[in-house]
Amino acid sequence: YVVGQVSGSLGAAAPPAAPLAGLFRAAAPPVLVAVPGGNKKRKRTEEGEKASEDQSSSVIQEPPVKAKKARKKERSEAEKKLSQRENALELADEEEDQKLFQNKAKQKKKASQAITKSVVNSATGATAKQQKRKRVADETADRRTVFVGNLPVSCTVQVLKSLFKKYGQIQSIRFRSLIPAEDTVSKKVAAIKHKVHPNAKFVNAYVVFKEECDAQKALKENGTEIASGFHIRVDTASKTSSHDNKRSVFLGNLSYDIRDDAVREHFNVCGDVVGVRVVRDRRTGLGKGFGYVLFENTDAVHLALKLNNSVLMGRKIRVQRVADKKKAQKSPDQSRAPKDRVDKKKKKEKSCSNNSFVGEKATPLKKSTKPKRLKTIPRSKAGKNK
């Protein structure tokens, strides 16, 4: 190519014809052409091929995925079983721990209960021992104590000391059965201050000796007249002293304001009276309507029973024997049986008595000892009956 030719072709004027220019002029200008639809089809086909390839690959890869899922399921089931076993083991461990804790708590409770029982037993044993000692001390004190009844209200400690000091050394003296002048005043204060009810006529006292033999000696003062109309009753305070019921008499329907000396005078005719006891109310000092009289001999009891329905202070008194409680409890069952037997015997005697029979006696027929034969029916009659 010539340079001038090329440069001339670029100018405005038409360049002379040249072989190179002819080539450029003959060539058609570039034309933009739209993309045909076949490309889309190709793309679609390519995409379909890719999808088919993917599907084929998925079809080829499906079995391993299912296997993995099955394996996962198997693993999950195994894991569930393992978890269940672990939970069961944990629950068993917890139950064992709870049982151990409960057993320990029970053992602690048992130990505490045993300790408390031992403490209570020791305490009860100690209290029982203390009570026993107290009872023994009380019994010994009662044996050394003397009861003095039917004392006048004006009686003092000095009078009792002067009466009983000859029998032994006195430990203490205390007055009882006092009726205070006012309800607000206690019996102890009334005894100390001598504030006694004006209607009260007598008091009782307890004299405690240091030795038991001295108390037994002091019983000799029983029945002595310490003042005009006051015969004292001296007896041991212990419960072991048994009252002789055979030498005693029960009195009923007595006057409420009766005095012991009035009863003594009424029964002095029967014999020597050892003691009179009228049961009284502790608060008012009035009698309850009954009492007892103790004689020296049993013969006096027979004479005293004759004074039944006799008049004493305007009342017909009732005189009876003193029955033992033990025998009274046993007697009802024992006493009924003989009476029933006696009544049955009397009934038999009445039924079999000769006096009630009128006329001659008939000789009873002897019963035959032969066995009875069964009645047989002849065959002809049996056939007719049929």
C-alpha positions, 0 to 999 in steps of 0.5 A, a space after each residue: 500500500 502507498 501512504 498517500 493512497 491511505 491518507 487520501 482516502 481519509 480526506 473529504 475529497 474522493 480519492 482516486 480509485 485504488 485497489 485498497 479503497 475499492 476494497 473498503 468501499 465494497 465492504 458493507 457497513 457493519 449492521 447490528 443484528 438482533 439475537 435470534 430466538 434460537 439462543 434462548 432455546 439453546 439456553 433452555 436446552 442447556 439448562 434442561 440438560 444441566 437439570 437432567 444431569 442434576 436429576 440423574 446425579 440426584 437419582 444416582 445419589 438418592 440411595 446414599 441419602 436414604 441410607 444416611 437418613 436410615 442411619 440417622 433414624 437408627 442412631 436417633 432410636 439408639 440415642 433415645 434408648 440410651 437416653 431412656 436408660 440414662 434417665 432410668 438410671 438417674 431416677 434409680 439413683 435418685 430413688 436410692 438416694 431418697 431411700 438412703 436419706 429416708 433411712 437415715 432420717 428414720 434412724 435418726 428419729 429412732 435414735 432420738 426416740 430411743 434417747 427420749 425414751 431412755 430420758 423419759 424412762 430415767 425421768 420416770 424411774 427417778 420420779 417413781 423412785 422419788 414417789 416411792 421414797 415420798 410414800 415411804 416417808 409419808 407412811 413412816 410420818 403417818 405412823 408417828 402421827 396421832 389424830 386427836 378429835 373432838 377438841 374444843 375450839 379454845 384448845 391451844 398448842 400448849 394444852 396439847 403439848 402438856 397433854 402428850 409430852 409425857 409420852 415422848 418428844 413432839 415434832 409438830 402440832 397442827 389443827 384441822 377442821 377449822 371453820 373460819 369466821 369469814 369466807 375470805 380467810 383461809 383455815 391456816 390464817 384462821 387457826 393462827 389468828 383464832 378467827 373461828 366461826 362462832 357456831 363452831 364448837 370443836 376442832 381436830 388436830 394432828 400431833 407428830 412424834 419423833 418416834 413411832 413407839 411414842 405415838 403408840 403410847 399416846 393412844 392411851 389418851 383416847 376417851 379422856 375428857 379434856 374439857 367439860 363435855 369434850 371426850 377426845 378421840 385419839 387414833 393413829 393417822 396411818 391407813 393401816 389401822 383397821 377399824 373393827 367392824 364387829 365392835 362397831 355400829 352404824 348410826 343413821 338419821 342423826 341431827 345435823 348439829 349433833 355433838 359426839 358427846 351426845 351420841 356417847 351418852 346415848 350409847 353408854 348404857 350399852 357398854 364402854 364406848 371407845 370412840 364416836 365418829 360423826 361424819 361432817 362437812 369440811 366446809 361448814 362442820 355440820 354433820 351429814 346425818 350418819 356416824 359410827 360408834 365403837 365399843 370395847 366388846 361385841 356384847 355391847 353391839 347386841 344391846 346397841 341394836 335394841 336402840 334402833 328407832 330410839 329418839 335422839 335429839 328429836 329424831 328416831 335414829 337408825 342403828 345397824 351393824 357395820 358390814 364388810 365391803 368385801 363380804 358385801 360385794 361377794 354376798 349377792 352372788 353367793 346369797 342368791 344361789 342358796 335362795 333359788 335352791 331353797 325355792 326349787 326344793 319347796 316347789 318340789 315338796 309342794 308338788 310331791 306332798 301327800 297333804 295336797 293329794 285327795 283319794 287313793 293313789 293309782 299304781 302307775 303302769 309299767 312301760 313295756 321294754 319290747 320294741 314296737 313292730 312296724 305295721 305291715 299292709 297285705 299285698 291285696 290291700 296295697 294293690 287296691 290302694 294303688 
